[in-house]
Amino acid sequence: MSNHLKRLVAPGSWHIPKKVQKFVMKTAPGPHNAGALPVGVWLREHIGLAGNASEVRKILHQRDVIVNGRACRNPQMGLGVFDIVSIPKLAKHYRIQLDKRGNLIAVDISAASAKTRLCKIRNKTTVRGGRVQLNLAFGANVLADNTYRAKDSIVVTLGTDGEERFRIVDHFPFEEGNVAMVVGGKHSGKVARIVEIARTASSVPNRVILVDDSTDERFETIEEYIFMVGRSAIAPELEASA
């Protein structure tokens, strides 16, 4: 299987020049879908830390890029919404988010903010001993109690080097009145309050109606595209970049 694809067919959310070169790095299989932005492309095209693929590999080989609390060694590893990327040697920390046009962007955050990550619960299962395991959308699993539900969001710690990791410090339920970001479809990147969850007893996806309190705009999307980011208001650490 090829490790690259033509720039002309690269996902628009990558927001990269289409005609500078013919090919661009392809995303490797992982926790995010094929639209996730490869670390190598992000280093070259977005922050300019590397000029070519060889420099990308050297940077990653030195373990200079930390993704969600772990050193990244694969330049094709995909970055998705709310991933935390740190470059310790530069004392720089970023959160990957969607802008209002649906493009993946890196937002500068503080070192304190980089110690936690907002996660969507994909589903939950019961493991040995009757314990509940939350399966998160970015590939991690967390043991918790049964108060959390699929499609809720939680905030977990990203401890490294023996620090506490994956401890739940906050919880944003998927319910009417709470705030969500749309991460797919034509409204991708919008942050609004949920006013109605229309469930259907069929294979048709459940619909979610939201309202942007700043403009009174009402719109709807499907349940799959919802990512909870706050309760009655957007989480404080996300406000500046929403």
C-alpha positions in Angstrom: 0.0 0.0 0.0 1.3 3.5 -0.9 2.5 5.8 1.9 1.5 8.9 0.0 -1.4 10.5 -1.9 -1.8 13.3 -4.4 -2.1 16.7 -2.9 -5.1 17.4 -5.1 -7.2 14.8 -3.3 -5.9 15.5 0.2 -8.7 16.3 2.7 -9.6 20.0 2.6 -9.4 20.1 6.4 -5.6 19.7 6.2 -5.5 23.2 4.7 -2.3 22.7 2.7 -1.2 24.1 -0.8 -2.4 21.8 -3.5 0.0 22.6 -6.4 3.4 23.1 -4.7 4.3 19.4 -5.1 2.5 16.4 -6.5 2.4 14.1 -3.5 1.9 14.4 0.3 2.2 12.0 3.2 -0.7 9.7 3.8 -2.3 9.1 7.3 -1.5 5.8 8.8 -4.3 3.6 10.3 -4.9 4.7 13.9 -7.5 6.0 16.3 -8.7 8.8 14.0 -10.1 8.4 10.5 -8.3 8.9 7.2 -9.0 12.7 7.4 -6.6 13.0 10.4 -3.6 15.2 9.7 -0.3 13.3 9.7 2.3 14.5 12.2 4.8 14.9 9.4 2.5 17.1 7.3 1.8 19.2 10.4 5.5 19.8 11.2 6.2 20.8 7.6 3.2 22.6 6.4 1.6 24.1 9.5 4.4 25.1 11.9 7.4 25.0 9.6 9.6 23.1 12.0 10.8 20.8 9.2 11.6 21.4 5.5 11.3 17.9 4.2 10.5 14.3 5.2 14.0 13.5 6.2 14.0 16.4 8.8 10.7 15.2 10.1 12.1 11.7 10.7 15.1 13.1 12.6 12.9 15.2 14.8 10.7 12.3 15.7 13.6 9.9 16.2 14.9 12.3 18.9 11.5 12.0 20.6 11.0 15.8 20.4 7.3 15.6 19.6 4.9 14.4 22.3 1.3 13.6 21.3 -1.2 13.0 24.1 1.6 12.5 26.6 3.6 9.9 24.6 6.5 10.5 22.2 5.5 10.1 18.6 7.9 8.2 16.3 5.7 7.7 13.2 5.5 10.7 10.8 2.2 9.3 9.4 0.5 9.2 12.8 -2.8 11.1 12.4 -3.7 14.2 14.5 -7.4 14.6 15.2 -9.6 17.1 17.0 -8.5 17.9 20.6 -5.2 16.0 20.4 -2.5 17.6 22.5 0.9 18.1 20.9 4.0 19.3 22.9 7.5 20.2 21.7 9.4 20.3 25.0 12.7 21.7 23.6 10.8 24.8 22.3 8.5 24.9 25.4 5.5 24.9 23.0 2.2 23.2 23.5 -0.7 23.0 21.0 -4.3 21.7 20.9 -5.5 20.5 17.5 -9.0 22.0 16.8 -11.3 22.9 14.0 -11.7 26.5 12.9 -15.0 27.9 11.7 -14.3 26.7 8.2 -13.7 23.1 9.3 -9.9 23.3 8.9 -7.6 21.5 11.4 -5.6 24.1 13.2 -3.1 24.1 16.1 -4.0 26.5 18.9 -1.2 27.6 21.3 -2.0 26.5 24.9 -0.2 26.7 28.2 1.9 23.9 29.8 -0.9 23.5 32.4 -3.6 23.0 29.7 -1.4 20.5 27.9 -1.6 18.2 30.9 -5.2 17.3 30.2 -7.2 16.2 27.1 -10.9 16.5 26.2 -12.1 13.1 25.0 -15.4 11.7 23.6 -16.7 8.4 24.9 -17.3 6.2 21.9 -18.8 3.3 23.9 -18.3 1.4 27.1 -17.9 -2.3 27.9 -17.8 -4.5 31.0 -14.4 -6.1 31.6 -13.2 -8.8 34.0 -14.4 -8.2 37.5 -17.5 -6.4 36.4 -15.6 -3.1 36.0 -16.8 -0.6 33.4 -14.3 0.4 30.7 -14.8 3.6 28.7 -13.6 3.4 25.1 -12.5 6.8 24.0 -12.6 8.1 20.4 -8.9 8.7 20.2 -8.0 5.1 20.9 -7.5 5.1 24.7 -9.5 3.1 27.3 -10.3 4.2 30.9 -11.7 2.3 33.8 -14.5 4.2 35.5 -17.9 3.9 37.2 -21.2 3.5 35.4 -22.2 7.2 35.6 -20.7 8.0 32.2 -22.5 7.3 28.9 -21.6 7.0 25.2 -21.3 10.3 23.4 -20.5 12.2 26.7 -17.1 13.9 26.9 -14.6 13.6 29.7 -11.4 15.5 30.6 -8.5 13.2 31.5 -4.9 13.8 32.7 -2.0 13.1 30.3 0.7 12.3 32.8 4.1 11.2 31.6 7.2 9.7 33.3 5.3 8.2 36.2 2.9 11.0 36.6 -0.8 10.2 37.0 -2.4 9.3 33.6 -6.0 9.0 32.4 -7.6 10.2 35.7 -11.0 11.8 34.9 -11.1 15.4 36.1 -14.3 16.7 34.4 -17.4 15.4 32.6 -19.7 17.0 30.0 -22.9 14.9 29.4 -24.5 14.6 26.0 -27.8 16.2 26.8 -30.0 19.2 26.0 -28.7 22.5 27.3 -25.1 21.6 27.2 -22.5 23.0 24.7 -21.1 21.0 21.8 -18.7 21.4 18.8 -19.7 20.0 15.4 -16.8 18.0 14.0 -18.3 16.9 10.7 -20.6 18.0 7.9 -21.3 21.4 6.6 -21.5 23.0 10.1 -18.1 21.6 11.0 -16.2 23.8 13.5 -19.3 25.5 15.0 -19.8 25.6 18.7 -23.4 25.9 19.9 -25.9 24.8 22.6 -28.0 21.7 22.2 -31.7 22.5 22.3 -33.2 19.2 21.1 -32.0 15.6 20.5 -34.4 14.0 18.0 -34.1 10.2 18.3 -35.5 7.9 15.6 -36.3 4.2 16.0 -34.7 3.3 12.7 -31.3 3.1 10.9 -31.6 6.8 10.2 -29.1 8.8 12.4 -30.5 10.7 15.3 -30.7 14.4 14.7 -29.4 17.1 17.0 -30.7 20.7 16.9 -28.4 23.4 18.2 -28.5 27.2 18.6 -25.6 29.6 18.5 -26.4 32.0 21.4 -24.3 34.8 20.0 -26.2 35.0 16.7 -29.5 33.1 17.5 -28.7 30.9 14.5 -30.4 27.5 14.7 -29.1 24.5 12.7 -29.1 20.7 12.9 -26.6 17.9 12.4 -26.4 14.2 13.1 -25.5 12.7 16.5 -22.2 11.3 15.2 -20.8 14.8 14.5 -21.4 16.1 18.1 -18.5 16.5 20.5 -19.4 17.9 23.9 -17.2 20.8 25.1 -19.1 22.2 28.1 -22.2 22.3 30.2 -24.2 25.6 30.2 -21.1 27.3 28.6 -18.0 26.2 26.7 -15.2 24.9 29.0 -13.0 27.9 30.0 -9.8 26.4 28.6 -11.4 26.2 25.1 -13.1 29.7 25.1 -10.2 31.6 23.6 -9.9 29.3 20.7 -13.5 28.4 19.9 
